[in-house]
Amino acid sequence: AFAALPPASKPDSIKPKKKDQGQKSTESRGRSKDDDTWKSRLAQLKQFHAQSGHFRVPVTEKRGTKRPRASTANEVLDADTCKLGKWVKRQRRQFATDQLTPDRVAALTEIGFDFKPGNASKGE
């Protein structure tokens, strides 16, 4: 009763996918591996640490009330700080997955950066 159907996909009827379709390059996502950009963020992190006394940079402009910190009076919450917070989060994730280069690990370690911040320090 039913006629045989032709093959569902013919090689010439399939549109070729572009090489970078579905995957954006790291530069277009704002995650450039450019050393100047990375060094700029490191300088921002040093400044944040000098002002706040810690490396837990907020990623949103909303204040969390779950673990209030004594140092929040010294923190500036703006778009740049949130970008820095996302950068810090990315550095920790890359460190945990062994994607952070040794020279960057050394630079962060040199300033006392905590790659696994779980517990607040005594002063906070």
N, C-alpha and C positions, 0 to 999 in steps of 0.2 A: 504494500500500500504506500509505503514511503519510498521516495526516490533517494538514491545515494547522494549524499551531500559532497560537494567538492572539499578539498582540504581547507581547513580553517584559515591557515595563513600561507600566503605565497611569498617567497623571498622578494619578488619585485614589488609587492604591494606594501611592504613594511618600510616605514620611514626610518632612515638611519638616524641614530641618536648622535647628538653633538657630544664631543668628548667631555666637556665640562658641564653638561646638562645634569642637574640634580646635585652636583657637587661644586660649591663655590670655592674659589681659591682662598687661601688664608688671608691674602691682602684685602680682598673685597669684603671680608667679614670684619675687618678692623683688627685682625690678629696678625699683623705683619711681624715677621721675625727680624725686622730691621733693627740693627744694634742701636741706632740713634734713638729710636722710639723706646726701646727697652731701657736704655740708660736714662731717658727722660722720666719714665715711670719710676725707676729706682730712686732718682733724685726726689720725686714727689713723695715716695714712701718714706725716705729719710726725713723729709720735712714733716710729714704726718706724725712720725714716731717722736720727733723732737717736741711737737706740740702736745701730743696726747699721752705719750709714754708707753704705747703698745702698738702692735701690728694688726689688730683686728679692725680693719677698715670696713665701714658699712657699705653694703651694696645697694641699699635703697635709701630714699630720703625719709622714710618712716622710722620713727624711734621704736625699738622693741622694748617691751616692759617686762619680759620674762627674766632677763638677767641685767638689770640696770647697773651701770658702771659709774664709779666715782669720777672718772675722767671725762664724762660726756660734756661737761661745761667747756672743755678746751677743744672739742671737736667741731669742725665746720661741716655742715651737711649741705653740699651743693652737688650739681651734676658732675663736676670734675672729681670730687671725692668718691662719688658712686662709681665712676669709671675706674678710678684707682682701686676701689674695692673689688671690682670684677676682675681687674688685672691681677690683684693679689690672689684671689680665688683660683684663677687660671694657673698661676705659678705653683700654688700648692697642689693642684690636680696634676700638673705636668711632673712635679717632683714625685708624687705618689706613683705615677705610671712610668717613671724613668724616661720621661721625654724632655726634661729640662737639662740643658747642656751643663757640663761640669764647671765651666767658667761662670755661668749664671748662678749655679748653686753656691759657688765660692763667694761671689759678690753678695748674695743675700745672707749667707752665713756670717760674712765679715761684719755686717751691720747688726747681727744678733736676731735675724728674722727667725720666727718660729714656724716651721713647716707643718707642725701638727698641733695647732692650738686647741686644746680641749678644755683645759681648766684655766680659770681666771687666775692671774697672779695675786699674791697676798694683798698688794696695794690697791686692788680694784674691787 
